[in-house]
Amino acid sequence: MVDDVVKTGVDDLLELLKTDTKIPLVDIAKKLNVSVDVVQAWVDFLVEESIVGIEYKFTTPYIYLNK
């Protein structure tokens, strides 16, 4: 029996955040090749679950993984 693993865009986002400490939201969208709105929706949910955090520098949101 083969164990198949399904990866989602959120999984890719979390993997990306493991490699960099803080990443601008726009850069995440570019690296994952999805729209900023989609990434924002993912981040909103992950912030509510205390998995990631958002830090604003001027008007740029930076996303980071909570430890």
C-alpha positions in Angstrom: 0.0 0.0 0.0 1.3 3.4 -1.0 0.8 6.4 1.4 -0.2 9.3 -0.8 0.3 12.8 0.6 -1.8 15.7 -0.6 -0.1 19.1 -0.3 -2.0 22.3 -0.4 -1.0 25.9 -1.1 -1.1 26.5 2.7 1.5 23.7 3.1 3.7 25.5 0.6 3.2 28.8 2.5 4.2 27.2 5.8 7.3 25.5 4.2 8.3 28.9 2.7 8.0 30.6 6.1 10.3 27.9 7.6 13.1 29.1 5.4 12.7 32.8 5.8 12.0 34.6 9.0 9.6 37.4 7.7 8.4 37.6 4.2 6.3 40.4 2.6 2.8 39.2 1.7 3.3 40.3 -2.0 6.5 38.3 -2.2 4.8 35.2 -0.9 2.1 35.5 -3.6 4.8 35.8 -6.3 6.8 32.8 -5.0 3.8 30.6 -4.7 2.3 31.9 -8.0 -1.1 32.7 -6.5 -3.0 36.0 -6.1 -2.4 38.3 -3.1 -6.1 37.9 -2.2 -5.7 34.1 -1.9 -2.6 34.4 0.3 -4.3 37.0 2.5 -7.2 34.6 3.0 -4.8 31.8 4.0 -2.9 34.2 6.3 -6.1 35.5 8.0 -7.1 31.9 8.9 -3.6 31.0 10.1 -3.4 34.2 12.2 -6.8 33.3 13.9 -5.3 29.8 14.7 -2.1 31.4 16.0 0.1 29.6 13.5 1.5 32.7 11.8 1.7 36.4 12.7 1.6 39.6 10.7 3.9 42.6 11.3 3.3 45.8 9.5 6.2 48.1 8.4 4.6 51.2 7.1 1.9 49.7 4.8 3.7 46.4 4.0 2.5 43.3 5.8 5.3 40.9 6.7 4.3 37.3 7.5 6.2 35.1 10.0 5.8 31.7 11.5 4.9 31.7 15.2 7.3 29.5 17.2 
